[in-house]
Amino acid sequence: MPLIWGHWMGKHLRTARHKALMAALKAARESAGITQRELARRLDRAHSFVGKIESGERQLNVLEFCEYADALGTDATVLIREVLKARG
């Protein structure tokens, strides 16, 4: 059965790992002392982009995730390890 984009996405939103990703990104931003607006500026995005990521309304692809980590001044592998600890 082929993957249907919307179907695949729906299964991964709000899972334990998705929640862990949202929490890790927000914690990294707050630990760096960066506001959502400042992070959005660093990413050259609208400030709502960061809010949607942190609330789970929008997901990041791998390249966006790496850019996000770079903008936070953190190692993407550290963030992903936090996500991988979560089950489901």
PDB file of N, CA, C and O in Angstrom, chain B, residues numbered from 101:
ATOM      1  N   MET B 101       0.859  -1.185   0.000  1.00  0.00           N
ATOM      2  CA  MET B 101       0.000   0.000   0.000  1.00  0.00           C
ATOM      3  C   MET B 101       0.899   1.240   0.000  1.00  0.00           C
ATOM      4  O   MET B 101       1.794   1.341   0.840  1.00  0.00           O
ATOM      5  N   PRO B 102       0.685   2.175  -0.912  1.00  0.00           N
ATOM      6  CA  PRO B 102       1.525   3.375  -0.968  1.00  0.00           C
ATOM      7  C   PRO B 102       1.226   4.319   0.194  1.00  0.00           C
ATOM      8  O   PRO B 102       0.114   4.374   0.718  1.00  0.00           O
ATOM      9  N   LEU B 103       2.263   5.054   0.569  1.00  0.00           N
ATOM     10  CA  LEU B 103       2.081   6.062   1.612  1.00  0.00           C
ATOM     11  C   LEU B 103       1.343   7.257   1.049  1.00  0.00           C
ATOM     12  O   LEU B 103       1.704   7.776  -0.007  1.00  0.00           O
ATOM     13  N   ILE B 104       0.357   7.675   1.716  1.00  0.00           N
ATOM     14  CA  ILE B 104      -0.377   8.892   1.348  1.00  0.00           C
ATOM     15  C   ILE B 104       0.062   9.955   2.334  1.00  0.00           C
ATOM     16  O   ILE B 104      -0.048   9.761   3.544  1.00  0.00           O
ATOM     17  N   TRP B 105       0.553  11.067   1.835  1.00  0.00           N
ATOM     18  CA  TRP B 105       1.156  12.103   2.686  1.00  0.00           C
ATOM     19  C   TRP B 105       0.295  12.461   3.894  1.00  0.00           C
ATOM     20  O   TRP B 105       0.779  12.406   5.025  1.00  0.00           O
ATOM     21  N   GLY B 106      -0.940  12.817   3.686  1.00  0.00           N
ATOM     22  CA  GLY B 106      -1.808  13.225   4.796  1.00  0.00           C
ATOM     23  C   GLY B 106      -2.041  12.093   5.782  1.00  0.00           C
ATOM     24  O   GLY B 106      -2.093  12.311   6.992  1.00  0.00           O
ATOM     25  N   HIS B 107      -2.180  10.882   5.256  1.00  0.00           N
ATOM     26  CA  HIS B 107      -2.401   9.723   6.113  1.00  0.00           C
ATOM     27  C   HIS B 107      -1.178   9.473   6.991  1.00  0.00           C
ATOM     28  O   HIS B 107      -1.312   9.238   8.192  1.00  0.00           O
ATOM     29  N   TRP B 108       0.002   9.522   6.401  1.00  0.00           N
ATOM     30  CA  TRP B 108       1.236   9.315   7.141  1.00  0.00           C
ATOM     31  C   TRP B 108       1.406  10.382   8.207  1.00  0.00           C
ATOM     32  O   TRP B 108       1.740  10.077   9.352  1.00  0.00           O
ATOM     33  N   MET B 109       1.178  11.633   7.830  1.00  0.00           N
ATOM     34  CA  MET B 109       1.347  12.739   8.774  1.00  0.00           C
ATOM     35  C   MET B 109       0.409  12.585   9.964  1.00  0.00           C
ATOM     36  O   MET B 109       0.820  12.790  11.106  1.00  0.00           O
ATOM     37  N   GLY B 110      -0.825  12.231   9.713  1.00  0.00           N
ATOM     38  CA  GLY B 110      -1.796  12.115  10.788  1.00  0.00           C
ATOM     39  C   GLY B 110      -1.392  11.094  11.836  1.00  0.00           C
ATOM     40  O   GLY B 110      -1.689  11.260  13.019  1.00  0.00           O
ATOM     41  N   LYS B 111      -0.718  10.045  11.408  1.00  0.00           N
ATOM     42  CA  LYS B 111      -0.298   9.012  12.344  1.00  0.00           C
ATOM     43  C   LYS B 111       0.866   9.458  13.223  1.00  0.00           C
ATOM     44  O   LYS B 111       1.112   8.855  14.268  1.00  0.00           O
ATOM     45  N   HIS B 112       1.578  10.493  12.822  1.00  0.00           N
ATOM     46  CA  HIS B 112       2.759  10.896  13.563  1.00  0.00           C
ATOM     47  C   HIS B 112       2.581  12.177  14.367  1.00  0.00           C
ATOM     48  O   HIS B 112       3.451  12.527  15.164  1.00  0.00           O
ATOM     49  N   LEU B 113       1.494  12.866  14.177  1.00  0.00           N
ATOM     50  CA  LEU B 113       1.245  14.060  14.975  1.00  0.00           C
ATOM     51  C   LEU B 113       0.760  13.643  16.350  1.00  0.00           C
ATOM     52  O   LEU B 113      -0.100  12.774  16.492  1.00  0.00           O
ATOM     53  N   ARG B 114       1.325  14.277  17.346  1.00  0.00           N
ATOM     54  CA  ARG B 114       0.939  14.075  18.746  1.00  0.00           C
ATOM     55  C   ARG B 114       1.300  12.707  19.297  1.00  0.00           C
ATOM     56  O   ARG B 114       0.746  12.293  20.315  1.00  0.00           O
ATOM     57  N   THR B 115       2.209  11.998  18.657  1.00  0.00           N
ATOM     58  CA  THR B 115       2.727  10.776  19.246  1.00  0.00           C
ATOM     59  C   THR B 115       3.697  11.173  20.361  1.00  0.00           C
ATOM     60  O   THR B 115       4.027  12.349  20.521  1.00  0.00           O
ATOM     61  N   ALA B 116       4.142  10.193  21.118  1.00  0.00           N
ATOM     62  CA  ALA B 116       5.097  10.482  22.191  1.00  0.00           C
ATOM     63  C   ALA B 116       6.361  11.120  21.622  1.00  0.00           C
ATOM     64  O   ALA B 116       6.908  12.045  22.224  1.00  0.00           O
ATOM     65  N   ARG B 117       6.823  10.649  20.492  1.00  0.00           N
ATOM     66  CA  ARG B 117       8.044  11.218  19.909  1.00  0.00           C
ATOM     67  C   ARG B 117       7.807  12.616  19.368  1.00  0.00           C
ATOM     68  O   ARG B 117       8.688  13.470  19.467  1.00  0.00           O
ATOM     69  N   HIS B 118       6.643  12.866  18.802  1.00  0.00           N
ATOM     70  CA  HIS B 118       6.355  14.217  18.320  1.00  0.00           C
ATOM     71  C   HIS B 118       6.300  15.185  19.497  1.00  0.00           C
ATOM     72  O   HIS B 118       6.824  16.296  19.418  1.00  0.00           O
ATOM     73  N   LYS B 119       5.671  14.766  20.577  1.00  0.00           N
ATOM     74  CA  LYS B 119       5.616  15.602  21.776  1.00  0.00           C
ATOM     75  C   LYS B 119       7.012  15.820  22.355  1.00  0.00           C
ATOM     76  O   LYS B 119       7.328  16.909  22.834  1.00  0.00           O
ATOM     77  N   ALA B 120       7.846  14.778  22.309  1.00  0.00           N
ATOM     78  CA  ALA B 120       9.221  14.906  22.797  1.00  0.00           C
ATOM     79  C   ALA B 120      10.008  15.888  21.931  1.00  0.00           C
ATOM     80  O   ALA B 120      10.821  16.655  22.446  1.00  0.00           O
ATOM     81  N   LEU B 121       9.771  15.867  20.631  1.00  0.00           N
ATOM     82  CA  LEU B 121      10.444  16.808  19.728  1.00  0.00           C
ATOM     83  C   LEU B 121      10.028  18.239  20.044  1.00  0.00           C
ATOM     84  O   LEU B 121      10.879  19.123  20.147  1.00  0.00           O
ATOM     85  N   MET B 122       8.732  18.473  20.197  1.00  0.00           N
ATOM     86  CA  MET B 122       8.245  19.815  20.521  1.00  0.00           C
ATOM     87  C   MET B 122       8.871  20.299  21.831  1.00  0.00           C
ATOM     88  O   MET B 122       9.322  21.440  21.926  1.00  0.00           O
ATOM     89  N   ALA B 123       8.892  19.429  22.830  1.00  0.00           N
ATOM     90  CA  ALA B 123       9.442  19.804  24.133  1.00  0.00           C
ATOM     91  C   ALA B 123      10.944  20.074  24.046  1.00  0.00           C
ATOM     92  O   ALA B 123      11.440  21.025  24.652  1.00  0.00           O
ATOM     93  N   ALA B 124      11.672  19.241  23.293  1.00  0.00           N
ATOM     94  CA  ALA B 124      13.125  19.422  23.169  1.00  0.00           C
ATOM     95  C   ALA B 124      13.454  20.726  22.461  1.00  0.00           C
ATOM     96  O   ALA B 124      14.377  21.434  22.862  1.00  0.00           O
ATOM     97  N   LEU B 125      12.708  21.050  21.411  1.00  0.00           N
ATOM     98  CA  LEU B 125      12.957  22.294  20.679  1.00  0.00           C
ATOM     99  C   LEU B 125      12.663  23.515  21.545  1.00  0.00           C
ATOM    100  O   LEU B 125      13.428  24.479  21.556  1.00  0.00           O
ATOM    101  N   LYS B 126      11.558  23.462  22.263  1.00  0.00           N
ATOM    102  CA  LYS B 126      11.201  24.587  23.122  1.00  0.00           C
ATOM    103  C   LYS B 126      12.214  24.736  24.261  1.00  0.00           C
ATOM    104  O   LYS B 126      12.640  25.848  24.574  1.00  0.00           O
ATOM    105  N   ALA B 127      12.595  23.622  24.873  1.00  0.00           N
ATOM    106  CA  ALA B 127      13.566  23.671  25.969  1.00  0.00           C
ATOM    107  C   ALA B 127      14.910  24.207  25.491  1.00  0.00           C
ATOM    108  O   ALA B 127      15.557  24.982  26.196  1.00  0.00           O
ATOM    109  N   ALA B 128      15.330  23.799  24.299  1.00  0.00           N
ATOM    110  CA  ALA B 128      16.606  24.284  23.758  1.00  0.00           C
ATOM    111  C   ALA B 128      16.539  25.783  23.501  1.00  0.00           C
ATOM    112  O   ALA B 128      17.497  26.509  23.765  1.00  0.00           O
ATOM    113  N   ARG B 129      15.411  26.239  22.990  1.00  0.00           N
ATOM    114  CA  ARG B 129      15.252  27.682  22.733  1.00  0.00           C
ATOM    115  C   ARG B 129      15.286  28.457  24.036  1.00  0.00           C
ATOM    116  O   ARG B 129      15.993  29.458  24.155  1.00  0.00           O
ATOM    117  N   GLU B 130      14.522  27.993  25.008  1.00  0.00           N
ATOM    118  CA  GLU B 130      14.476  28.693  26.292  1.00  0.00           C
ATOM    119  C   GLU B 130      15.822  28.642  27.002  1.00  0.00           C
ATOM    120  O   GLU B 130      16.232  29.624  27.621  1.00  0.00           O
ATOM    121  N   SER B 131      16.509  27.513  26.922  1.00  0.00           N
ATOM    122  CA  SER B 131      17.833  27.376  27.539  1.00  0.00           C
ATOM    123  C   SER B 131      18.841  28.341  26.921  1.00  0.00           C
ATOM    124  O   SER B 131      19.740  28.840  27.598  1.00  0.00           O
ATOM    125  N   ALA B 132      18.674  28.593  25.624  1.00  0.00           N
ATOM    126  CA  ALA B 132      19.558  29.533  24.927  1.00  0.00           C
ATOM    127  C   ALA B 132      19.164  30.978  25.183  1.00  0.00           C
ATOM    128  O   ALA B 132      19.877  31.895  24.774  1.00  0.00           O
ATOM    129  N   GLY B 133      18.032  31.193  25.858  1.00  0.00           N
ATOM    130  CA  GLY B 133      17.571  32.551  26.144  1.00  0.00           C
ATOM    131  C   GLY B 133      17.092  33.285  24.904  1.00  0.00           C
ATOM    132  O   GLY B 133      17.235  34.502  24.792  1.00  0.00           O
ATOM    133  N   ILE B 134      16.522  32.531  23.976  1.00  0.00           N
ATOM    134  CA  ILE B 134      16.068  33.104  22.700  1.00  0.00           C
ATOM    135  C   ILE B 134      14.541  33.112  22.674  1.00  0.00           C
ATOM    136  O   ILE B 134      13.907  32.112  23.010  1.00  0.00           O
ATOM    137  N   THR B 135      13.957  34.228  22.280  1.00  0.00           N
ATOM    138  CA  THR B 135      12.504  34.299  22.127  1.00  0.00           C
ATOM    139  C   THR B 135      12.096  33.633  20.813  1.00  0.00           C
ATOM    140  O   THR B 135      12.927  33.392  19.937  1.00  0.00           O
ATOM    141  N   GLN B 136      10.812  33.343  20.698  1.00  0.00           N
ATOM    142  CA  GLN B 136      10.301  32.801  19.439  1.00  0.00           C
ATOM    143  C   GLN B 136      10.561  33.776  18.298  1.00  0.00           C
ATOM    144  O   GLN B 136      10.940  33.366  17.201  1.00  0.00           O
ATOM    145  N   ARG B 137      10.362  35.042  18.552  1.00  0.00           N
ATOM    146  CA  ARG B 137      10.590  36.049  17.495  1.00  0.00           C
ATOM    147  C   ARG B 137      12.055  36.108  17.068  1.00  0.00           C
ATOM    148  O   ARG B 137      12.349  36.231  15.879  1.00  0.00           O
ATOM    149  N   GLU B 138      12.967  36.021  18.022  1.00  0.00           N
ATOM    150  CA  GLU B 138      14.386  36.047  17.693  1.00  0.00           C
ATOM    151  C   GLU B 138      14.774  34.805  16.889  1.00  0.00           C
ATOM    152  O   GLU B 138      15.519  34.897  15.913  1.00  0.00           O
ATOM    153  N   LEU B 139      14.272  33.660  17.300  1.00  0.00           N
ATOM    154  CA  LEU B 139      14.567  32.435  16.558  1.00  0.00           C
ATOM    155  C   LEU B 139      14.020  32.522  15.138  1.00  0.00           C
ATOM    156  O   LEU B 139      14.691  32.135  14.181  1.00  0.00           O
ATOM    157  N   ALA B 140      12.819  33.024  15.010  1.00  0.00           N
ATOM    158  CA  ALA B 140      12.227  33.196  13.673  1.00  0.00           C
ATOM    159  C   ALA B 140      13.076  34.136  12.824  1.00  0.00           C
ATOM    160  O   ALA B 140      13.262  33.900  11.630  1.00  0.00           O
ATOM    161  N   ARG B 141      13.588  35.195  13.435  1.00  0.00           N
ATOM    162  CA  ARG B 141      14.452  36.122  12.702  1.00  0.00           C
ATOM    163  C   ARG B 141      15.711  35.408  12.220  1.00  0.00           C
ATOM    164  O   ARG B 141      16.137  35.586  11.079  1.00  0.00           O
ATOM    165  N   ARG B 142      16.296  34.608  13.089  1.00  0.00           N
ATOM    166  CA  ARG B 142      17.499  33.855  12.717  1.00  0.00           C
ATOM    167  C   ARG B 142      17.234  32.874  11.586  1.00  0.00           C
ATOM    168  O   ARG B 142      18.108  32.603  10.763  1.00  0.00           O
ATOM    169  N   LEU B 143      16.031  32.351  11.560  1.00  0.00           N
ATOM    170  CA  LEU B 143      15.641  31.393  10.523  1.00  0.00           C
ATOM    171  C   LEU B 143      15.112  32.072   9.261  1.00  0.00           C
ATOM    172  O   LEU B 143      14.850  31.417   8.253  1.00  0.00           O
ATOM    173  N   ASP B 144      14.961  33.385   9.333  1.00  0.00           N
ATOM    174  CA  ASP B 144      14.375  34.159   8.233  1.00  0.00           C
ATOM    175  C   ASP B 144      12.963  33.656   7.903  1.00  0.00           C
ATOM    176  O   ASP B 144      12.607  33.427   6.747  1.00  0.00           O
ATOM    177  N   ARG B 145      12.183  33.498   8.973  1.00  0.00           N
ATOM    178  CA  ARG B 145      10.801  33.026   8.870  1.00  0.00           C
ATOM    179  C   ARG B 145       9.895  33.971   9.652  1.00  0.00           C
ATOM    180  O   ARG B 145      10.362  34.785  10.449  1.00  0.00           O
ATOM    181  N   ALA B 146       8.609  33.849   9.413  1.00  0.00           N
ATOM    182  CA  ALA B 146       7.631  34.588  10.212  1.00  0.00           C
ATOM    183  C   ALA B 146       7.657  34.029  11.630  1.00  0.00           C
ATOM    184  O   ALA B 146       7.919  32.843  11.830  1.00  0.00           O
ATOM    185  N   HIS B 147       7.384  34.889  12.618  1.00  0.00           N
ATOM    186  CA  HIS B 147       7.442  34.416  14.005  1.00  0.00           C
ATOM    187  C   HIS B 147       6.435  33.303  14.273  1.00  0.00           C
ATOM    188  O   HIS B 147       6.642  32.481  15.166  1.00  0.00           O
ATOM    189  N   SER B 148       5.354  33.270  13.512  1.00  0.00           N
ATOM    190  CA  SER B 148       4.355  32.220  13.712  1.00  0.00           C
ATOM    191  C   SER B 148       4.906  30.833  13.379  1.00  0.00           C
ATOM    192  O   SER B 148       4.393  29.828  13.870  1.00  0.00           O
ATOM    193  N   PHE B 149       5.944  30.775  12.550  1.00  0.00           N
ATOM    194  CA  PHE B 149       6.569  29.502  12.190  1.00  0.00           C
ATOM    195  C   PHE B 149       7.050  28.778  13.444  1.00  0.00           C
ATOM    196  O   PHE B 149       6.784  27.588  13.614  1.00  0.00           O
ATOM    197  N   VAL B 150       7.751  29.480  14.312  1.00  0.00           N
ATOM    198  CA  VAL B 150       8.286  28.878  15.535  1.00  0.00           C
ATOM    199  C   VAL B 150       7.147  28.463  16.462  1.00  0.00           C
ATOM    200  O   VAL B 150       7.178  27.377  17.041  1.00  0.00           O
ATOM    201  N   GLY B 151       6.160  29.309  16.600  1.00  0.00           N
ATOM    202  CA  GLY B 151       5.011  28.972  17.445  1.00  0.00           C
ATOM    203  C   GLY B 151       4.297  27.725  16.966  1.00  0.00           C
ATOM    204  O   GLY B 151       3.882  26.893  17.773  1.00  0.00           O
ATOM    205  N   LYS B 152       4.153  27.591  15.663  1.00  0.00           N
ATOM    206  CA  LYS B 152       3.483  26.413  15.101  1.00  0.00           C
ATOM    207  C   LYS B 152       4.320  25.158  15.301  1.00  0.00           C
ATOM    208  O   LYS B 152       3.767  24.077  15.505  1.00  0.00           O
ATOM    209  N   ILE B 153       5.633  25.281  15.248  1.00  0.00           N
ATOM    210  CA  ILE B 153       6.506  24.136  15.506  1.00  0.00           C
ATOM    211  C   ILE B 153       6.365  23.708  16.963  1.00  0.00           C
ATOM    212  O   ILE B 153       6.179  22.527  17.256  1.00  0.00           O
ATOM    213  N   GLU B 154       6.455  24.666  17.864  1.00  0.00           N
ATOM    214  CA  GLU B 154       6.412  24.347  19.298  1.00  0.00           C
ATOM    215  C   GLU B 154       5.040  23.862  19.754  1.00  0.00           C
ATOM    216  O   GLU B 154       4.949  23.122  20.734  1.00  0.00           O
ATOM    217  N   SER B 155       3.987  24.256  19.073  1.00  0.00           N
ATOM    218  CA  SER B 155       2.646  23.808  19.449  1.00  0.00           C
ATOM    219  C   SER B 155       2.263  22.499  18.763  1.00  0.00           C
ATOM    220  O   SER B 155       1.255  21.883  19.108  1.00  0.00           O
ATOM    221  N   GLY B 156       3.073  22.077  17.790  1.00  0.00           N
ATOM    222  CA  GLY B 156       2.778  20.836  17.073  1.00  0.00           C
ATOM    223  C   GLY B 156       1.888  21.013  15.871  1.00  0.00           C
ATOM    224  O   GLY B 156       1.510  20.033  15.229  1.00  0.00           O
ATOM    225  N   GLU B 157       1.548  22.242  15.555  1.00  0.00           N
ATOM    226  CA  GLU B 157       0.691  22.505  14.401  1.00  0.00           C
ATOM    227  C   GLU B 157       1.431  22.254  13.092  1.00  0.00           C
ATOM    228  O   GLU B 157       0.820  21.953  12.067  1.00  0.00           O
ATOM    229  N   ARG B 158       2.761  22.381  13.142  1.00  0.00           N
ATOM    230  CA  ARG B 158       3.585  22.173  11.954  1.00  0.00           C
ATOM    231  C   ARG B 158       4.784  21.307  12.334  1.00  0.00           C
ATOM    232  O   ARG B 158       5.326  21.426  13.433  1.00  0.00           O
ATOM    233  N   GLN B 159       5.191  20.434  11.411  1.00  0.00           N
ATOM    234  CA  GLN B 159       6.375  19.616  11.631  1.00  0.00           C
ATOM    235  C   GLN B 159       7.528  20.143  10.789  1.00  0.00           C
ATOM    236  O   GLN B 159       7.335  20.895   9.834  1.00  0.00           O
ATOM    237  N   LEU B 160       8.720  19.732  11.166  1.00  0.00           N
ATOM    238  CA  LEU B 160       9.927  20.099  10.433  1.00  0.00           C
ATOM    239  C   LEU B 160      10.402  18.910   9.613  1.00  0.00           C
ATOM    240  O   LEU B 160      10.300  17.764  10.049  1.00  0.00           O
ATOM    241  N   ASN B 161      10.925  19.191   8.413  1.00  0.00           N
ATOM    242  CA  ASN B 161      11.609  18.115   7.706  1.00  0.00           C
ATOM    243  C   ASN B 161      13.040  18.070   8.240  1.00  0.00           C
ATOM    244  O   ASN B 161      13.422  18.912   9.054  1.00  0.00           O
ATOM    245  N   VAL B 162      13.819  17.115   7.799  1.00  0.00           N
ATOM    246  CA  VAL B 162      15.166  16.923   8.343  1.00  0.00           C
ATOM    247  C   VAL B 162      16.044  18.148   8.132  1.00  0.00           C
ATOM    248  O   VAL B 162      16.761  18.553   9.046  1.00  0.00           O
ATOM    249  N   LEU B 163      16.001  18.737   6.959  1.00  0.00           N
ATOM    250  CA  LEU B 163      16.828  19.907   6.697  1.00  0.00           C
ATOM    251  C   LEU B 163      16.404  21.092   7.546  1.00  0.00           C
ATOM    252  O   LEU B 163      17.254  21.822   8.056  1.00  0.00           O
ATOM    253  N   GLU B 164      15.101  21.294   7.706  1.00  0.00           N
ATOM    254  CA  GLU B 164      14.601  22.375   8.566  1.00  0.00           C
ATOM    255  C   GLU B 164      15.025  22.131  10.018  1.00  0.00           C
ATOM    256  O   GLU B 164      15.383  23.066  10.734  1.00  0.00           O
ATOM    257  N   PHE B 165      14.978  20.871  10.440  1.00  0.00           N
ATOM    258  CA  PHE B 165      15.383  20.522  11.800  1.00  0.00           C
ATOM    259  C   PHE B 165      16.846  20.904  12.036  1.00  0.00           C
ATOM    260  O   PHE B 165      17.186  21.463  13.079  1.00  0.00           O
ATOM    261  N   CYS B 166      17.694  20.603  11.077  1.00  0.00           N
ATOM    262  CA  CYS B 166      19.121  20.950  11.202  1.00  0.00           C
ATOM    263  C   CYS B 166      19.312  22.461  11.243  1.00  0.00           C
ATOM    264  O   CYS B 166      20.112  22.959  12.035  1.00  0.00           O
ATOM    265  N   GLU B 167      18.591  23.197  10.402  1.00  0.00           N
ATOM    266  CA  GLU B 167      18.671  24.661  10.412  1.00  0.00           C
ATOM    267  C   GLU B 167      18.172  25.211  11.742  1.00  0.00           C
ATOM    268  O   GLU B 167      18.748  26.155  12.284  1.00  0.00           O
ATOM    269  N   TYR B 168      17.109  24.626  12.261  1.00  0.00           N
ATOM    270  CA  TYR B 168      16.521  25.039  13.536  1.00  0.00           C
ATOM    271  C   TYR B 168      17.559  24.868  14.651  1.00  0.00           C
ATOM    272  O   TYR B 168      17.775  25.775  15.455  1.00  0.00           O
ATOM    273  N   ALA B 169      18.195  23.693  14.687  1.00  0.00           N
ATOM    274  CA  ALA B 169      19.216  23.427  15.703  1.00  0.00           C
ATOM    275  C   ALA B 169      20.380  24.403  15.567  1.00  0.00           C
ATOM    276  O   ALA B 169      20.868  24.933  16.565  1.00  0.00           O
ATOM    277  N   ASP B 170      20.821  24.639  14.349  1.00  0.00           N
ATOM    278  CA  ASP B 170      21.913  25.595  14.121  1.00  0.00           C
ATOM    279  C   ASP B 170      21.541  26.983  14.630  1.00  0.00           C
ATOM    280  O   ASP B 170      22.353  27.656  15.264  1.00  0.00           O
ATOM    281  N   ALA B 171      20.310  27.408  14.348  1.00  0.00           N
ATOM    282  CA  ALA B 171      19.855  28.735  14.776  1.00  0.00           C
ATOM    283  C   ALA B 171      19.794  28.837  16.296  1.00  0.00           C
ATOM    284  O   ALA B 171      19.943  29.923  16.856  1.00  0.00           O
ATOM    285  N   LEU B 172      19.577  27.706  16.960  1.00  0.00           N
ATOM    286  CA  LEU B 172      19.565  27.676  18.419  1.00  0.00           C
ATOM    287  C   LEU B 172      20.974  27.562  18.995  1.00  0.00           C
ATOM    288  O   LEU B 172      21.176  27.736  20.196  1.00  0.00           O
ATOM    289  N   GLY B 173      21.937  27.272  18.139  1.00  0.00           N
ATOM    290  CA  GLY B 173      23.302  27.082  18.611  1.00  0.00           C
ATOM    291  C   GLY B 173      23.477  25.768  19.343  1.00  0.00           C
ATOM    292  O   GLY B 173      24.309  25.660  20.244  1.00  0.00           O
ATOM    293  N   THR B 174      22.695  24.767  18.961  1.00  0.00           N
ATOM    294  CA  THR B 174      22.762  23.461  19.616  1.00  0.00           C
ATOM    295  C   THR B 174      23.053  22.378  18.584  1.00  0.00           C
ATOM    296  O   THR B 174      22.893  22.586  17.381  1.00  0.00           O
ATOM    297  N   ASP B 175      23.471  21.248  19.063  1.00  0.00           N
ATOM    298  CA  ASP B 175      23.789  20.109  18.221  1.00  0.00           C
ATOM    299  C   ASP B 175      22.502  19.332  17.921  1.00  0.00           C
ATOM    300  O   ASP B 175      21.801  18.906  18.839  1.00  0.00           O
ATOM    301  N   ALA B 176      22.202  19.155  16.658  1.00  0.00           N
ATOM    302  CA  ALA B 176      20.986  18.441  16.264  1.00  0.00           C
ATOM    303  C   ALA B 176      20.968  17.021  16.807  1.00  0.00           C
ATOM    304  O   ALA B 176      19.898  16.492  17.112  1.00  0.00           O
ATOM    305  N   THR B 177      22.130  16.396  16.933  1.00  0.00           N
ATOM    306  CA  THR B 177      22.160  15.021  17.439  1.00  0.00           C
ATOM    307  C   THR B 177      21.761  14.954  18.911  1.00  0.00           C
ATOM    308  O   THR B 177      21.182  13.960  19.349  1.00  0.00           O
ATOM    309  N   VAL B 178      22.060  15.983  19.662  1.00  0.00           N
ATOM    310  CA  VAL B 178      21.635  16.031  21.065  1.00  0.00           C
ATOM    311  C   VAL B 178      20.109  16.094  21.133  1.00  0.00           C
ATOM    312  O   VAL B 178      19.484  15.390  21.926  1.00  0.00           O
ATOM    313  N   LEU B 179      19.525  16.934  20.302  1.00  0.00           N
ATOM    314  CA  LEU B 179      18.064  17.053  20.276  1.00  0.00           C
ATOM    315  C   LEU B 179      17.412  15.746  19.845  1.00  0.00           C
ATOM    316  O   LEU B 179      16.430  15.313  20.447  1.00  0.00           O
ATOM    317  N   ILE B 180      17.946  15.127  18.820  1.00  0.00           N
ATOM    318  CA  ILE B 180      17.314  13.904  18.310  1.00  0.00           C
ATOM    319  C   ILE B 180      17.428  12.770  19.321  1.00  0.00           C
ATOM    320  O   ILE B 180      16.544  11.916  19.393  1.00  0.00           O
ATOM    321  N   ARG B 181      18.509  12.753  20.104  1.00  0.00           N
ATOM    322  CA  ARG B 181      18.623  11.730  21.150  1.00  0.00           C
ATOM    323  C   ARG B 181      17.488  11.862  22.169  1.00  0.00           C
ATOM    324  O   ARG B 181      16.964  10.861  22.659  1.00  0.00           O
ATOM    325  N   GLU B 182      17.117  13.099  22.480  1.00  0.00           N
ATOM    326  CA  GLU B 182      15.995  13.317  23.414  1.00  0.00           C
ATOM    327  C   GLU B 182      14.703  12.759  22.823  1.00  0.00           C
ATOM    328  O   GLU B 182      13.900  12.153  23.533  1.00  0.00           O
ATOM    329  N   VAL B 183      14.511  12.962  21.552  1.00  0.00           N
ATOM    330  CA  VAL B 183      13.307  12.475  20.875  1.00  0.00           C
ATOM    331  C   VAL B 183      13.285  10.949  20.850  1.00  0.00           C
ATOM    332  O   VAL B 183      12.246  10.331  21.080  1.00  0.00           O
ATOM    333  N   LEU B 184      14.425  10.357  20.572  1.00  0.00           N
ATOM    334  CA  LEU B 184      14.488   8.889  20.455  1.00  0.00           C
ATOM    335  C   LEU B 184      14.268   8.184  21.771  1.00  0.00           C
ATOM    336  O   LEU B 184      13.960   6.992  21.775  1.00  0.00           O
ATOM    337  N   LYS B 185      14.414   8.871  22.891  1.00  0.00           N
ATOM    338  CA  LYS B 185      14.149   8.276  24.194  1.00  0.00           C
ATOM    339  C   LYS B 185      12.654   8.004  24.380  1.00  0.00           C
ATOM    340  O   LYS B 185      12.268   7.102  25.123  1.00  0.00           O
ATOM    341  N   ALA B 186      11.828   8.782  23.706  1.00  0.00           N
ATOM    342  CA  ALA B 186      10.375   8.639  23.830  1.00  0.00           C
ATOM    343  C   ALA B 186       9.913   7.424  23.029  1.00  0.00           C
ATOM    344  O   ALA B 186      10.455   7.130  21.964  1.00  0.00           O
ATOM    345  N   ARG B 187       8.949   6.752  23.529  1.00  0.00           N
ATOM    346  CA  ARG B 187       8.387   5.581  22.840  1.00  0.00           C
ATOM    347  C   ARG B 187       7.059   5.952  22.189  1.00  0.00           C
ATOM    348  O   ARG B 187       6.243   6.666  22.773  1.00  0.00           O
ATOM    349  N   GLY B 188       6.860   5.460  20.980  1.00  0.00           N
ATOM    350  CA  GLY B 188       5.569   5.629  20.319  1.00  0.00           C
ATOM    351  C   GLY B 188       5.415   6.788  19.434  1.00  0.00           C
ATOM    352  O   GLY B 188       4.349   6.981  18.850  1.00  0.00           O
TER     353      GLY B 188
END
